[in-house]
Amino acid sequence: MKERTKLLLMLLIFAVCWFLPVDNPRFMSALDEGLELLRWYAREHVLLCLVPAFFIAGAISVFVSQGTVMKYLGPTAKKRVAYPVAAVSGTILAVCSCTVLPLFASIHKRGAGLGPASAFLYSGPAINVLAIILTARVLGPELGIARAGGAMAFSVVIGLLMHLLFRKEEAARQAEGAVLMPDEETGRALWQDALYFAAMIGVLIFANWGKPATGDTSIWATIHHAKWIVTAGFGLILAAAVWRWFEKDELMEWSESSWTFAKQIMPLLLAGVLVAGFLLGGPGGGQGVIPRSWVGSMVGGNSLESNLFASVAGALMYFATLTEVPILEGLLSAGMGKGPALSLLLAGPALSLPNMLVIRSVLGTTKTMAFVGLVVALSTLAGWLYGSLF
């Protein structure tokens, strides 16, 4: 960094400190909301969501054969195979927009094509079976079906468009990555690796199984009551697999790879959560710098502008898995149109400000802007069409 740049940066920081509006109640309240959201995220999502996700990402990076990744998700893989595999893989995990990031970074680093990797990145948080069922039950079957259909279609369309937009860069990346193959053989059978990964994914899914509504007696409620027993079962399987089938140097490499993903993603993620809370409020419904009443007043009716606003607002906000449904229930009761509601459902869970910061560190600014732009544009169009029909 040049000395002039350092001087300008210091002057900018000094100016920000000089003019901090600490005597402004709205500013201080928004700062409290940002810190509240940061504390809530650390308590609710880091240990049970991100830490398992980092270990899964590290395991993918170390133990998953690059040949397998290239075969099913690589740039030369058949599209009729790559995109369904990417979409289904993301769907099975059913994670939020931040937990999916280390997994996305890992398969992209391992050689997955940009298109299938983008499909995976969108499908993980967007095509959450439990969230879609909850949407249908709380907000109505029409909106639940529209959300499911739109999310499944978007994962493939966004992946294909990302591939087309950057096909020349992908071709160059493929040529560079070809020297990394073939992979070393391990002493484990395929079923042993499969059980090892299934155990980690089981821990991630069931440790974060959402609490059902009071009085709910569905299968989801039954699983929630037994979730720690199921999680412990997967944990014991994982511990046994690690003890019996892995060498010490493999475990060290796994730990180092997981730590690399944590160092890359965690600081940006926490900073993004803090900013998101400052701008739009924390988990308790408090006000950020941008009042939520403004959001509600901008998404009435079914104009393209209201759908675009809902998509952009959803893309900037952070939604933990399932929290978008009660938030939307309140907005709909306050006059939000059905079209903007679908726009927010399609853009919000898949994107967030913290999510965008991390994607940029993996893909770069141009590809990140393209991905975000596609999600927002398609969500806006889908919401407008849905609002026109219903």
C-alpha positions in Angstrom: 0.0 0.0 0.0 1.4 3.4 -1.0 2.1 6.0 1.6 -0.5 8.4 0.1 -3.1 5.7 0.3 -2.2 5.0 4.0 -2.5 8.8 4.7 -5.9 9.0 3.1 -7.2 6.0 4.9 -6.0 7.4 8.2 -7.7 10.7 7.5 -10.9 8.9 6.6 -10.9 7.0 9.8 -10.2 10.2 11.8 -13.1 11.9 10.0 -15.4 9.1 10.8 -14.4 9.1 14.5 -14.7 12.9 14.6 -18.3 13.0 13.2 -19.6 9.9 15.0 -23.3 10.8 15.9 -23.1 9.3 19.4 -25.6 11.8 20.7 -28.2 10.6 18.1 -30.6 8.1 19.7 -31.4 6.4 16.3 -27.7 5.8 15.6 -27.0 4.4 19.1 -30.1 2.2 18.9 -29.0 0.9 15.6 -25.5 0.2 17.0 -27.1 -1.7 19.8 -29.2 -3.7 17.3 -26.1 -4.6 15.3 -24.3 -5.8 18.5 -27.4 -7.7 19.5 -27.6 -9.5 16.2 -23.9 -10.3 16.4 -24.3 -11.8 19.8 -27.4 -13.8 18.8 -25.6 -15.1 15.7 -22.5 -16.1 17.7 -24.7 -18.0 20.3 -27.1 -19.6 17.9 -25.1 -20.3 14.7 -21.4 -20.5 15.2 -21.0 -23.6 17.3 -23.8 -25.7 15.8 -23.8 -24.4 12.2 -20.5 -22.9 11.2 -18.1 -25.2 13.1 -19.6 -28.4 11.6 -19.7 -26.7 8.2 -16.0 -25.8 8.4 -15.1 -29.4 9.2 -17.3 -30.7 6.3 -15.6 -28.1 4.0 -12.2 -29.2 5.2 -13.1 -32.8 4.7 -14.3 -32.2 1.1 -11.1 -30.3 0.3 -8.9 -33.1 1.7 -10.7 -36.4 1.2 -13.1 -36.0 -1.7 -11.5 -37.2 -4.9 -10.9 -34.3 -7.3 -11.7 -36.8 -10.1 -15.2 -37.3 -8.5 -15.8 -33.6 -8.2 -14.7 -33.0 -11.8 -16.8 -36.0 -13.0 -20.1 -34.8 -11.5 -19.6 -31.0 -11.0 -16.7 -30.0 -13.2 -16.8 -27.7 -16.2 -16.8 -30.6 -18.6 -19.5 -32.7 -16.7 -22.7 -33.3 -18.5 -25.2 -30.5 -17.6 -28.0 -32.9 -17.1 -25.9 -34.5 -14.4 -24.0 -31.6 -12.9 -26.9 -29.2 -12.1 -29.3 -31.8 -10.6 -26.4 -33.1 -8.5 -25.5 -29.6 -7.3 -29.2 -28.7 -6.5 -29.9 -32.0 -4.7 -26.6 -31.7 -2.7 -27.5 -28.2 -1.5 -31.1 -29.3 -0.8 -30.1 -32.2 1.4 -28.0 -29.9 3.7 -30.8 -27.3 4.2 -28.5 -24.7 5.6 -28.7 -20.9 5.8 -27.0 -18.4 3.5 -23.9 -18.2 5.7 -23.5 -21.9 6.7 -23.4 -22.9 3.0 -20.4 -20.7 2.3 -17.5 -22.9 3.5 -19.1 -25.9 1.6 -19.4 -23.8 -1.6 -15.8 -22.5 -1.2 -14.6 -26.1 -0.7 -16.2 -27.7 -3.8 -15.2 -24.6 -5.9 -11.6 -25.0 -4.8 -11.7 -28.7 -5.5 -12.6 -28.1 -9.1 -16.4 -27.8 -9.4 -17.4 -25.7 -12.4 -18.7 -22.2 -11.7 -22.2 -23.1 -12.9 -22.8 -26.2 -10.7 -21.0 -24.4 -7.8 -23.4 -21.5 -8.2 -26.4 -23.8 -8.3 -25.2 -25.4 -5.1 -24.6 -22.0 -3.5 -28.2 -20.9 -4.2 -30.0 -24.3 -3.6 -28.6 -24.9 -0.1 -30.4 -22.0 1.7 -33.2 -21.5 -0.8 -34.6 -25.1 -1.3 -35.1 -26.0 2.4 -37.8 -28.6 2.6 -38.8 -27.7 6.1 -38.9 -24.0 5.3 -41.1 -24.6 2.2 -43.5 -26.7 4.2 -43.7 -24.1 6.9 -44.3 -21.4 4.3 -47.2 -23.4 2.9 -48.7 -23.9 6.3 -48.3 -20.4 7.6 -48.5 -18.2 4.5 -50.7 -20.4 2.3 -50.2 -23.4 -0.1 -50.0 -21.1 -3.1 -47.0 -19.2 -1.8 -45.4 -22.4 -0.6 -45.7 -24.1 -4.0 -44.5 -20.9 -5.8 -41.5 -20.7 -3.5 -40.6 -24.4 -4.0 -41.0 -24.2 -7.8 -39.2 -20.9 -8.1 -36.2 -22.0 -5.9 -35.7 -25.3 -7.8 -35.8 -23.6 -11.2 -33.6 -20.7 -10.0 -30.8 -23.0 -8.8 -30.4 -24.4 -12.3 -31.1 -21.2 -14.3 -28.6 -19.2 -12.2 -26.0 -21.9 -12.5 -26.4 -22.0 -16.3 -26.3 -18.3 -16.7 -23.1 -18.0 -14.5 -21.5 -20.6 -16.7 -22.4 -18.7 -19.9 -21.3 -15.3 -18.5 -17.9 -16.6 -17.5 -17.3 -19.5 -19.8 -13.9 -18.2 -21.1 -12.6 -17.7 -17.6 -13.9 -21.2 -16.6 -12.1 -22.7 -19.6 -8.8 -21.1 -18.5 -9.4 -22.3 -14.9 -10.1 -25.8 -16.1 -6.8 -25.9 -18.1 -4.9 -24.7 -15.0 -6.6 -27.2 -12.7 -6.0 -30.2 -14.9 -2.4 -30.6 -13.5 -3.9 -31.4 -10.0 -5.1 -34.8 -11.1 -4.9 -37.7 -10.5 -5.6 -38.0 -6.7 -3.8 -40.3 -4.3 -5.5 -43.5 -3.3 -6.6 -43.9 0.3 -6.8 -47.0 2.4 -10.6 -46.7 2.9 -13.4 -48.2 1.0 -16.0 -45.9 -0.7 -18.7 -46.9 1.9 -16.4 -45.8 4.7 -15.9 -42.3 3.3 -19.6 -42.1 2.6 -20.5 -43.0 6.2 -17.9 -40.5 7.5 -19.5 -37.7 5.4 -23.0 -38.8 6.2 -22.2 -38.7 10.0 -20.9 -35.1 9.7 -23.9 -34.0 7.6 -26.2 -35.7 10.1 -24.7 -33.7 13.0 -25.1 -30.5 11.1 -28.7 -31.1 10.1 -30.2 -32.5 13.3 -28.3 -30.3 15.7 -30.0 -27.3 14.0 -33.4 -28.9 13.6 -35.9 -26.0 14.1 -38.4 -25.9 16.9 -42.0 -26.5 15.7 -45.0 -24.4 16.6 -46.6 -25.1 19.9 -49.0 -28.0 19.7 -47.5 -29.4 16.5 -47.6 -33.2 16.4 -46.1 -33.7 13.0 -43.1 -35.8 12.1 -41.0 -32.6 12.2 -42.0 -32.1 15.9 -41.2 -35.7 16.7 -37.8 -35.4 15.2 -37.2 -32.1 17.2 -38.0 -33.8 20.5 -35.4 -36.5 19.7 -32.9 -34.3 17.9 -30.1 -34.5 20.5 -30.4 -38.2 20.7 -30.1 -38.5 16.9 -27.3 -35.9 16.8 -25.4 -37.9 19.5 -25.8 -41.0 17.4 -24.3 -39.4 14.4 -21.5 -38.0 16.6 -20.6 -41.4 17.9 -20.5 -42.8 14.3 -18.3 -40.0 13.3 -15.9 -40.5 16.3 -15.7 -44.2 15.6 -15.0 -43.6 11.9 -12.2 -41.1 12.7 -10.7 -43.4 15.2 -10.8 -46.6 13.1 -10.2 -45.5 9.6 -8.0 -42.3 9.5 -4.3 -41.9 10.0 -2.8 -39.1 12.2 -1.4 -37.2 9.3 -4.8 -37.3 7.5 -6.5 -35.8 10.6 -3.9 -33.1 10.8 -4.4 -32.2 7.1 -8.2 -32.2 7.7 -7.8 -29.8 10.7 -5.5 -27.5 8.8 -7.9 -27.3 5.8 -10.9 -26.6 8.1 -8.9 -23.9 9.9 -8.0 -22.3 6.5 -11.7 -22.0 5.6 -12.5 -20.6 9.1 -9.8 -17.9 8.8 -11.1 -16.9 5.3 -14.8 -16.8 6.1 -15.4 -16.1 9.8 -14.1 -12.4 10.0 -16.0 -11.3 7.0 -19.1 -13.1 8.2 -19.2 -11.6 11.6 -18.4 -8.1 10.2 -21.3 -8.5 7.8 -23.7 -9.6 10.5 -22.8 -6.6 12.5 -23.4 -4.2 9.6 -26.7 -6.0 8.7 -28.0 -5.6 12.2 -26.9 -1.9 12.3 -28.8 -1.2 9.0 -32.0 -3.3 9.4 -32.3 -4.2 13.1 -31.6 -7.3 15.2 -33.4 -10.5 16.0 -35.8 -9.1 18.4 -37.5 -6.8 15.8 -35.8 -3.6 16.9 -35.1 -0.8 14.5 -31.8 -0.3 12.6 -30.8 2.9 10.8 -33.3 1.9 8.1 -36.7 1.5 9.9 -38.6 -1.7 9.1 -41.8 0.4 8.7 -40.1 1.9 5.6 -39.7 -1.6 4.2 -43.3 -2.4 4.8 -44.5 0.8 3.1 -42.4 0.1 0.0 -43.7 -3.4 -0.7 -47.4 -2.9 -1.0 -49.1 -3.7 -4.3 -47.4 -5.5 -7.1 -45.4 -3.1 -9.2 -42.0 -3.9 -10.5 -40.6 -1.3 -8.1 -42.1 -2.9 -5.0 -40.9 -6.4 -6.1 -37.4 -5.0 -6.8 -37.4 -3.3 -3.4 -38.4 -6.6 -1.7 -35.7 -8.5 -3.5 -33.0 -6.0 -2.7 -34.1 -5.7 1.0 -34.2 -9.5 1.3 -30.8 -9.8 -0.3 -29.3 -7.4 2.3 -31.0 -8.8 5.4 -29.8 -11.9 7.2 -32.4 -14.6 7.7 -31.6 -17.6 9.9 -33.2 -20.8 8.6 -37.1 -20.5 9.0 -37.0 -17.0 10.4 -38.1 -15.5 7.1 -41.6 -17.0 7.5 -42.7 -15.2 10.7 -41.1 -12.0 9.4 -43.1 -12.2 6.2 -46.3 -13.1 8.1 -45.9 -9.7 9.9 -45.2 -7.8 6.7 -48.2 -9.4 4.9 -50.5 -8.4 7.8 -49.1 -4.9 7.4 -50.1 -4.6 3.8 -47.3 -6.3 1.9 -48.3 -7.7 -1.6 -48.1 -11.4 -2.4 -45.7 -10.7 -5.3 -43.1 -8.8 -3.2 -43.5 -11.6 -0.5 -42.4 -14.2 -3.0 -39.6 -12.0 -4.3 -38.3 -11.7 -0.7 -38.7 -15.4 -0.1 -36.6 -16.2 -3.2 -33.9 -13.7 -2.7 -33.7 -13.4 1.1 -32.7 -16.9 2.3 -30.1 -17.3 -0.5 -28.4 -14.0 0.0 -27.3 -11.6 2.8 -24.8 -8.9 3.3 -22.4 -11.3 5.2 -22.9 -13.9 2.5 -22.0 -11.4 -0.3 -18.7 -10.4 1.4 -17.6 -14.0 1.6 -18.6 -14.9 -1.9 -16.5 -12.0 -3.1 -13.5 -13.4 -1.3 -14.0 -16.7 -3.2 -15.2 -15.6 -6.7 -14.1 -11.9 -6.9 -16.1 -8.8 -7.3 -17.4 -9.3 -10.9 -18.7 -12.8 -10.4 -20.2 -11.9 -7.1 -22.1 -9.0 -8.6 -23.3 -11.2 -11.4 -24.6 -13.9 -9.0 -26.3 -11.3 -6.8 -27.7 -9.5 -9.8 -29.2 -12.7 -11.2 -30.8 -13.7 -7.9 -32.3 -10.2 -7.4 -33.5 -9.9 -11.1 -35.1 -13.4 -11.2 -36.7 -13.0 -7.8 -38.2 -9.6 -8.9 -39.5 -11.1 -12.1 -41.0 -14.2 -10.4 -42.6 -12.1 -7.7 -44.2 -9.7 -10.3 -45.5 -12.6 -12.4 -46.9 -14.4 -9.3 -48.5 -11.2 -8.0 -50.1 -10.6 -11.4 -51.6 -14.1 -11.4 -52.7 -14.3 -7.8 
